[in-house]
Amino acid sequence: MSERAPMVDGCVFCDIARRAPTSTTALLYSVPYRCPHDDKVVAFRDINPSAFRHYLVIPIDHIPTVNSLHKTKDDHQLVSHMVKVGKDLLNQDAPNSEEHRFGFHQPPFNSVDHLHLHCLALPFMPR
């Protein structure tokens, strides 16, 4: 049984992805902004950045965690697309950054139960 859902009530990232009236998060990548034909992902700034640029790319459909992904063509295409969107944003917004990092948190270390790719342009910011 799939753990995916179009949207989950109470999920802050579902609210952001679907542009719920209660969400004030500015999207960096969404339909129609920068991607008139993309109905798979959105991107926005991390609220607690740990690098010069720190963005999150999330699927619009609710996928709880990285453990919910399977070795399928669709999941591979989704993750590849998420990485491409993150790379494109970092290359545009931080062209002089020499290093980028991308990654998912493994449960139980994820902060939100909605798949999200961290996209960072170094240097890291001191805590």
Long-range contacts (C-beta under 8 A, 24 or more apart in sequence): 3-63, 3-64, 3-68, 4-61, 4-62, 4-63, 4-68, 5-61, 5-62, 6-61, 6-62, 7-61, 7-62, 8-62, 8-114, 11-62, 11-112, 11-113, 11-114, 12-112, 12-114, 13-58, 13-62, 13-112, 13-114, 13-116, 14-62, 14-114, 16-42, 16-44, 16-58, 17-42, 17-58, 17-59, 17-60, 18-60, 28-55, 28-89, 28-93, 29-57, 29-85, 29-89, 35-85, 38-85, 40-78, 40-81, 41-78, 41-81, 41-82, 41-85, 43-85, 43-86, 43-89, 43-119, 46-118, 49-125, 50-120, 50-124, 50-125, 50-127, 51-101, 51-120, 51-121, 51-122, 51-123, 51-124, 51-125, 52-94, 52-97, 52-120, 52-121, 52-122, 52-123, 52-124, 52-125, 53-89, 53-90, 53-93, 53-94, 53-97, 53-119, 53-120, 53-121, 54-118, 54-119, 54-120, 54-121, 55-86, 55-89, 55-90, 55-118, 55-119, 55-120, 56-116, 56-117, 56-118, 56-119, 57-82, 57-83, 57-85, 57-86, 57-89, 57-116, 57-117, 57-119, 58-82, 58-114, 58-115, 58-116, 58-117, 59-115, 62-114, 63-114, 63-115, 64-113, 64-114, 64-115, 65-104, 65-106, 65-107, 65-110, 65-113, 65-115, 66-104, 66-105, 66-106, 66-107, 66-110, 66-115, 67-106, 67-107, 68-115, 69-115, 79-117, 82-117, 83-117, 86-117, 86-119, 87-119, 89-119, 90-119, 90-120, 90-121, 93-121, 94-121, 97-121, 97-122, 98-122
